Amino acid sequence: MTRLDGNSRIADAWRGGVVALGNFDGFHAGHQAVVGRAVALAKERGVPALVGTFDPHPVRHFKPDAAPFRLTTLDQREALFSAAGADAMIVFQFGPELASVSADDFISDWLIGHLGVSGVVTGEDFTFGKGRSGHIDELARIGPPLGLTAEAVGAVTDAEGVISSSRIREALEAGDCATATRLLTRPFTVRGLVQHGDKVGRTIGFPTANVDMGQYLRPRYGIYAVKGRLPDGRVLNGAANLGIRPSFDPPKELLEPHFFDFAEDLYGHTIDVEFHHFLRGEAKFDGLDALTAQIAKDCDVARDLLG
């Protein structure tokens, strides 16, 4: 998939396309409906299917001290958009310039000027422009005289209400992997570089691949049944600790997956860790023997759950 800069004029080959516009953090079932409609419309017209996303997230600009909340990285979104049928991802770098652009100017100067799009598809609650003053009504009013069509896709719902990133975050913070997976249509997945740690795990027979959580939302601290996806495509079952490791001093937040029946060196490799089941909360143990015994039990439970 091609990645384009939304803050400047894109190449002529990509102009005239239909763009799905939103933050799309998580790319859950509701986001997929918006992008799916844009892709279908682009195919009808024989033009490029584009997805526009914002990075960093606007919340990070206005609230720089906000706790980590992302559900996907930009690279993950790119792969998800590609799988959904989009031809290119447009990244709007969100900073002071974009934050100060009026809704009308965003339409005329950015969507028409920078991107040259012929159509825009958004969710019905999507807002844009300074002070979040723009919405689908502005697009429908300003767009047609400029050759721009606009439509909004209604919210996707389930028995509990509208499917949203907020609901997914709440589920993960509660350790409810099943709900998060259902709303996302896939397991919540952390992608990160495997780092060198203190290597205590290997001394007790459970070596781990240490991954920094970065700007990802922190699910409930505890032990999870996980799957690891390696750069070469292999999928590994395992159990992971997410938290501050209360049995060790000093505390240090890490995601530490242990993959079953696997002894290869992963240092320096980027891996995906999928959260499938929450097993238990973090606990402090009296010595390594008690900790090792509990880890063995956790691994047995995770093996059974993952099959």
C-alpha positions in Angstrom: 0.0 0.0 0.0 1.2 3.5 -0.8 1.4 6.1 2.1 0.7 9.7 1.1 1.2 13.0 3.0 -2.1 14.7 3.5 -0.4 18.0 4.5 0.8 18.7 0.9 -0.5 18.2 -2.6 -0.5 14.5 -3.6 0.6 13.2 -7.0 -1.8 13.4 -9.9 -2.1 9.7 -10.1 -3.9 9.6 -6.8 -6.2 12.6 -7.4 -9.9 12.2 -8.1 -10.2 9.4 -5.6 -12.8 8.7 -2.9 -11.5 9.1 0.7 -12.7 7.5 3.9 -12.0 10.1 6.5 -11.6 9.5 10.2 -9.1 8.7 13.0 -9.9 5.0 12.7 -7.9 4.1 15.8 -8.6 0.4 16.3 -10.3 0.0 12.9 -13.2 -1.7 14.5 -16.4 -2.9 12.9 -17.8 0.6 12.7 -14.7 2.0 11.0 -14.7 -1.0 8.6 -18.1 0.0 7.5 -17.0 3.5 6.6 -13.9 2.3 4.7 -15.9 -0.4 3.0 -18.4 2.1 1.6 -15.5 4.3 0.4 -13.8 1.4 -1.4 -17.1 0.3 -3.0 -17.8 3.9 -4.2 -14.3 4.2 -5.6 -14.7 1.0 -7.5 -18.0 2.2 -8.9 -16.3 5.3 -10.2 -13.1 3.7 -11.3 -11.0 6.0 -9.1 -8.4 5.3 -6.3 -9.8 4.2 -2.9 -8.1 6.2 -0.2 -8.2 6.2 3.6 -7.3 9.4 5.5 -6.1 9.1 9.1 -4.5 11.5 11.6 -1.2 11.0 13.3 -0.5 11.8 16.0 -4.1 11.5 17.2 -5.6 15.0 17.8 -6.1 14.1 21.5 -2.3 13.8 21.8 -1.9 17.4 20.4 -4.5 19.0 22.7 -3.7 16.9 25.7 0.0 15.9 25.5 0.0 14.5 29.0 -2.9 12.1 28.4 -2.3 8.5 29.4 -1.5 6.1 26.5 -4.7 5.2 24.7 -3.9 4.0 21.1 -5.3 0.7 19.9 -3.2 0.6 16.8 0.0 2.0 15.4 0.2 3.8 12.0 1.8 0.7 10.5 -0.9 -1.5 11.8 -3.6 0.7 10.4 -1.9 0.7 7.0 -2.0 -3.1 6.9 -5.6 -3.1 8.0 -6.7 -0.5 5.4 -4.9 -2.5 2.7 -6.7 -5.7 3.7 -10.0 -3.8 3.5 -9.3 -3.0 -0.2 -7.9 0.6 0.0 -5.2 1.6 -2.5 -3.5 4.2 -0.4 -3.4 5.7 3.1 -3.3 9.4 3.5 -1.6 10.6 6.8 -2.6 14.0 8.1 0.2 15.1 10.4 -1.8 16.7 13.2 -0.1 19.7 14.7 -0.7 23.5 15.2 -1.2 24.1 11.5 -4.0 21.6 11.0 -5.5 22.4 14.4 -6.0 26.0 13.3 -7.6 25.3 9.9 -11.3 26.1 9.7 -13.8 23.6 8.5 -14.4 25.4 5.3 -10.7 25.7 4.5 -10.1 22.0 5.3 -12.6 21.2 2.7 -11.5 23.6 0.0 -7.7 23.7 0.7 -7.0 20.3 2.0 -9.6 17.8 0.6 -9.9 19.7 -2.7 -6.5 21.4 -2.9 -4.1 18.8 -1.4 -6.0 15.6 -2.2 -8.2 16.5 -5.2 -10.7 14.0 -4.1 -14.1 13.5 -5.8 -15.8 11.9 -2.8 -15.6 11.8 1.0 -17.2 9.1 3.2 -17.2 9.6 7.0 -18.9 8.2 10.1 -22.0 10.2 11.0 -20.3 11.5 14.2 -17.0 12.6 12.5 -15.9 16.2 13.1 -13.1 18.3 11.6 -11.8 21.8 11.5 -10.9 24.3 14.2 -12.9 23.6 17.3 -14.4 20.5 15.7 -16.8 22.8 13.9 -17.2 20.8 10.7 -19.3 17.7 10.1 -21.1 16.0 7.3 -23.5 18.9 6.8 -20.6 21.2 5.9 -19.3 18.7 3.5 -22.7 18.2 1.8 -23.1 22.0 1.6 -19.7 23.1 0.4 -18.6 20.0 -1.6 -21.0 19.7 -4.6 -20.2 23.1 -6.2 -16.5 22.0 -6.0 -17.2 18.6 -7.5 -17.1 16.8 -4.2 -19.7 14.3 -3.0 -20.1 13.5 0.6 -21.9 10.9 2.6 -22.0 9.6 6.1 -22.2 5.9 7.2 -24.5 5.3 10.2 -23.2 3.8 13.4 -22.7 0.1 13.6 -24.4 -1.3 16.7 -24.8 -4.5 18.7 -27.0 -5.5 21.6 -25.1 -3.1 23.9 -25.1 -0.1 21.7 -22.8 1.7 19.3 -19.5 0.0 18.5 -16.8 2.5 19.4 -13.1 2.7 20.4 -14.2 3.8 23.8 -16.1 0.6 24.4 -13.1 -1.4 23.3 -10.8 0.5 25.6 -13.2 -0.1 28.5 -13.3 -3.8 27.7 -9.5 -4.1 27.6 -9.1 -2.1 30.8 -11.4 -4.7 32.4 -9.5 -7.6 31.0 -12.5 -8.5 28.8 -10.6 -9.9 25.8 -13.7 -11.5 24.3 -15.6 -8.3 24.0 -12.7 -6.4 22.6 -12.1 -9.1 20.0 -15.7 -9.1 19.0 -15.9 -5.3 18.6 -12.5 -5.1 16.8 -13.3 -8.3 14.7 -9.8 -9.5 15.7 -7.7 -9.7 19.0 -6.2 -6.5 20.4 -2.6 -6.7 19.2 0.6 -5.0 20.4 3.4 -4.7 17.9 6.8 -4.0 19.3 10.5 -4.5 19.2 11.8 -7.3 21.4 14.3 -5.9 23.9 16.9 -7.2 26.2 15.7 -7.6 29.8 17.2 -8.9 33.0 16.8 -12.5 31.7 15.3 -13.8 34.9 12.7 -15.7 33.0 15.2 -17.9 31.3 16.9 -18.8 34.6 13.6 -20.3 35.9 12.7 -22.1 32.6 10.3 -19.5 31.1 12.2 -17.2 28.8 10.3 -14.1 27.7 10.3 -11.7 24.8 10.2 -8.2 26.4 8.2 -5.6 24.5 7.7 -2.0 25.5 4.0 -0.9 25.3 4.8 2.5 23.9 1.6 4.6 23.3 -0.7 1.6 23.3 -3.6 1.6 25.8 -2.7 -0.5 28.8 -5.2 -3.4 29.2 -5.7 -4.6 32.8 -2.5 -5.7 34.3 -2.1 -9.4 34.7 -1.5 -12.7 32.9 -2.9 -13.4 29.5 -3.1 -16.3 27.0 -1.6 -14.8 23.9 -0.5 -15.6 20.4 2.7 -14.2 18.9 3.2 -13.5 15.2 6.8 -13.5 14.0 8.1 -11.5 11.0 8.4 -14.7 9.0 4.7 -15.4 9.5 4.9 -18.1 12.2 2.3 -18.1 14.9 3.2 -19.1 18.4 1.0 -19.8 21.4 2.1 -18.4 24.8 1.3 -16.8 28.1 2.3 -13.2 28.8 2.6 -10.9 31.8 1.6 -7.3 31.4 2.4 -5.1 34.3 5.1 -3.9 36.6 6.3 -7.3 37.9 5.6 -6.9 41.6 7.8 -9.8 42.5 10.9 -8.0 41.3 12.6 -4.8 42.4 12.6 -2.2 41.0 9.2 -2.4 39.3 9.3 -1.9 35.5 6.3 -2.0 33.2 6.7 -4.5 30.4 4.7 -6.9 28.2 6.5 -10.2 28.6 5.2 -13.1 26.5 6.6 -16.6 27.0 6.1 -18.7 23.9 5.6 -22.4 24.4 8.2 -24.8 23.0 10.2 -22.0 21.4 13.8 -21.3 22.1 15.0 -19.0 19.2 16.5 -15.6 19.7 14.0 -12.8 19.0 16.1 -9.8 20.2 15.8 -7.0 17.7 12.8 -8.4 15.9 9.4 -6.7 15.7 6.6 -9.1 16.8 2.9 -9.0 17.2 1.4 -10.1 20.5 -2.4 -10.9 20.4 -4.4 -10.8 23.6 -6.8 -13.7 23.6 -7.8 -14.5 27.2 -7.3 -12.8 30.6 -6.1 -15.4 33.2 -5.6 -13.5 36.4 -4.4 -10.3 37.9 -0.8 -9.5 38.8 0.4 -10.8 42.2 3.5 -10.7 44.3 5.0 -14.1 45.3 7.2 -15.1 48.2 10.3 -16.2 46.3 11.1 -17.6 42.9 9.8 -21.1 43.7 6.3 -19.9 44.3 6.4 -17.7 41.2 7.7 -20.5 39.0 5.0 -22.8 40.2 2.3 -20.3 39.4 3.8 -19.5 35.9 3.7 -23.2 35.1 0.0 -23.3 36.1 -0.7 -20.2 34.0 1.0 -21.8 31.0 -1.1 -24.9 31.4 -4.3 -22.9 31.4 -3.2 -20.8 28.4 -2.3 -24.0 26.5 -5.8 -25.4 27.1 -7.5 -22.1 26.1 -5.5 -21.6 23.0 -5.8 -25.2 21.9 
